[in-house]
Amino acid sequence: MKEKVTIRSTDLYVNPIGLGTNAVGGQRLYPNIKDEAGRAFLLTAIENDVNFWDTAFSYGPKRSEEIIGEVLAETKQRKNIVIATKAAHTYVDGNTIFDNSPAFLKQAVEESLKRLQTDYIDLFYIHYPDEKTPKYEAVGALQELKEKGIIRAIGVSNFSLEQLKEANRDGYVNVVQGEYNLIKREAENDYFPYTLDNNISFVPYFPFASGLLAGKYTAETTFAKGDLRAKQAHFQGETFQQHLQNVDKLRQIATSKGVEIAHLVLAWYLTQDAIDAVIPGAKRSDQVLSNLQALNVKLTEKEINDIDQIFVY
């Protein structure tokens, strides 16, 4: 199994296969999921040294952080887990409003600390940009908290490249989180050069493109009305069929190596210089264990290049 890695420009030492926790207390997104299921796969993560957990105020909202706090308090494992959490959302009369003001962010950190039952947060992200706050002022507020030891590293999520550059005016940004997978690869041109030049780690979300890159679907697959996937561009018509053909090519490589497609895909992401760790989500303990198998996949240069070429559009 691959050794733990240090997220560049930080002292965060993590398993490169982390854990996305939007399903922990995530009944708003997954109506059938129970709190007990979230607790169960968090315990599986602890038992198997999956120590980089990604959560947010908006997961629940609040409930993901609360359950994580309860589990870590009960197991006394806080010091062994690197917690990344995020804030920016406020909910007013049923509408979502983003706020990056220094006062809001400092209050958000304080409230996250209480929910997580901890006195520090390892990595705190501004979850989404707002329209009014200068981004360097927002990050400057987090830097003040970092200097006090309240947070250990600073991140931004869903920022455009220009917003990222503004946020990093003083060199305080450690991590940027954004959408990236083999189907959506714009980050390679938009973000990777800047993050590499500025010693910033890129953490991708949606690594499996809603299950498509895990080989879960066939040409006959349909999605119910109201399912988020029913509206996503990569599940539409000829585009979907082309993606399925490409996933079949991935399957051939995976089969030749005796691994699953999902393991192959995660292993490929970890070959990218800009990426130190990935945070695939899970809803069950077996998925946590399955994701870990990616660490046993050794890709040759030819295989890395072959996978790269399959998904050139």
Number of C-alpha atoms within 10 A of each C-alpha: 10 13 9 17 14 15 23 18 15 17 12 19 16 22 25 26 27 23 25 22 25 26 25 30 27 23 18 14 13 14 10 8 17 15 15 12 16 25 20 15 22 27 18 18 21 17 10 12 17 25 25 27 24 23 26 26 24 21 21 20 16 18 23 29 29 20 21 25 19 16 21 20 14 10 10 10 12 18 10 15 19 21 22 21 27 24 25 23 23 14 10 8 5 7 8 11 13 18 22 25 19 18 11 18 22 17 13 16 23 15 14 25 20 14 19 25 19 15 12 21 23 20 25 30 27 28 23 19 22 17 11 10 13 17 24 21 18 22 28 21 17 27 21 13 19 20 11 11 14 21 21 22 26 24 27 28 24 16 20 15 15 11 16 22 18 17 22 21 15 13 15 19 27 24 24 21 19 18 17 20 21 18 18 15 14 13 17 13 9 13 19 20 13 16 21 15 9 15 17 26 24 29 22 22 18 18 25 21 19 14 13 20 26 20 16 14 15 14 11 6 8 13 11 8 9 8 10 11 18 14 12 12 10 20 22 14 10 10 11 18 16 15 19 21 14 17 23 16 17 25 20 12 18 18 13 9 13 10 16 20 24 25 19 28 21 27 24 21 21 17 14 13 12 24 20 23 24 25 21 23 22 21 21 17 17 11 14 23 16 13 22 25 18 24 18 13 21 15 14 9 9 9 15 17 12 14 19 12 11 16 18 9 7
